Amino acid sequence: MKKDIHPDTYRQVLFEDIASGARFLIGSTIHTTETGKWEDGKEYPKLVVEISSKSHPFYTGEERTLDKAGRVERFKQRAAKKQ
């Protein structure tokens, strides 16, 4: 890998899928406020995601219903905060 091509904020980040419980340790520049322990016992920045390749119907071949009402309410709450 070439040196000095990644931003200063590039580091290992723990992504956790709440739908399946799967966890991934991936290099990223995303800003997170939570931390979590990985299998190696080290603490990493953590980001919780609603869906990943372990739970997405395209990859799993299973149908599932998403809580769209909850998503709409969360969107309205975020929009209200910005106003």
N, C-alpha and C positions, 0 to 999 in steps of 0.2 A: 504494500500500500504506500502511496506517495505521502511524504511528510508535509505538514503544514497546509493541507487542503481543507480540513474540516474546521467549522467554526469553534470558537472557544467553549461554547456551551455543549458541545458534543460529548456524550457520556453514555454509559449503559443505563437503560431504564427498564423497570419491571412493568410489563403490561399484564393486567389481570382481567379476564373475561368473566363478567358476573353471570352470564347466561349458562356457561358450561363449567366455570371454575378453573379453566385452563390458564396457565401463566407462561409468559414469554419474556426472556431477557434479550433486549434488542438495543443496538446503538441508536440514539436519537438526540435531537436538540430541543424537544418539547419541554415546556415549563411545567413542573409539578410541585405540589405542596406536600404530598404524602410520601411516606417511605415504607418499604416492606423488605422482609428478609427473603433471600433467594436460597436455593438448595445448598449453596456453598457456605451459608451462614453469614454472608456479608449483607449489609444494609444498602439498598439502592432506592433511588427515586421511583415512585410507583404511580401509575396512571390506570384508573379503572375504566374499561370500555364495555359497552353494552353488547357488542357482537364481534366475533373474530372468525377465523377460518374453522375453529373448532365447534362453533355454534351456528354459523351461517347456513341456511338451507341449501344453497348452491353446492357447498362442499360436503354437507352431511347427508343430503338426499332426503331429509325429513322436513315436513311442513310444520310451521309453528305460528302462533298468533302473537303479535307484539301488542304491548299495552300502549295503544295510540292515544288514548285519552290522557294518560299520565304524561306523555310527551308534550301534548298540546298545552296542558296546564303548566308544565315546567317552562315552556317557551313563553307563555304569557307572563309568568313571574319574572323571567329574565328581561323581557321587553319592558315591563312596568318599572323595574329597577333602573333601567337606562334612561327613562323619561324623567 
